[in-house]
Amino acid sequence: MDHAAFEALQAKLWKFMEEHVYPNEQKFLLQQREIGEASNEWYNPPILVQCKAEAKSQGLWNLFLPVDSAEVAGRAGGGLTNLQYADVCEILGTSNHIEFAAQCCNCTSPDTGNMEVLARFGTEEQKRQWLEPLLAGDRPP
């Protein structure tokens, strides 16, 4: 991604953080705690589902997948270099609850590392079964 496009992406990410992440950090923690206290079932807090949909609609999704890995996989990534993604991580890291910010943009470990391995070295069958659901933000079967 060229410098001007990356600066525009950074500005969009900062705005997303200000409008969707920072104001909802406490709500995320509260909903997460309520889910844990209510049952043994695992599911995303509603505020996270909302923020993920918003990030995806704004093109702030799968930013971690570098250009070369996305190209090898034949799948879409963020279009960033690893150095540019480091700057994205710095922005996500300004959240008091980095796991919330990173989850909003589908940039959370261990999924990111697993997706990169699958993108580079997975068979087409493995990519369909495991990579595509992870890139979509869904749990694989």
Secondary structure as GFF3:
##gff-version 3
##sequence-region A 1 141
A	DSSP	alpha_helix	3	16	.	.	.	ID=ss1
A	DSSP	pi_helix	17	21	.	.	.	ID=ss2
A	DSSP	three_ten_helix	22	24	.	.	.	ID=ss3
A	DSSP	alpha_helix	25	38	.	.	.	ID=ss4
A	DSSP	alpha_helix	46	57	.	.	.	ID=ss5
A	DSSP	alpha_helix	67	73	.	.	.	ID=ss6
A	DSSP	alpha_helix	82	92	.	.	.	ID=ss7
A	DSSP	alpha_helix	98	104	.	.	.	ID=ss8
A	DSSP	alpha_helix	111	121	.	.	.	ID=ss9
A	DSSP	alpha_helix	124	126	.	.	.	ID=ss10
A	DSSP	pi_helix	127	131	.	.	.	ID=ss11
A	DSSP	alpha_helix	132	136	.	.	.	ID=ss12
###
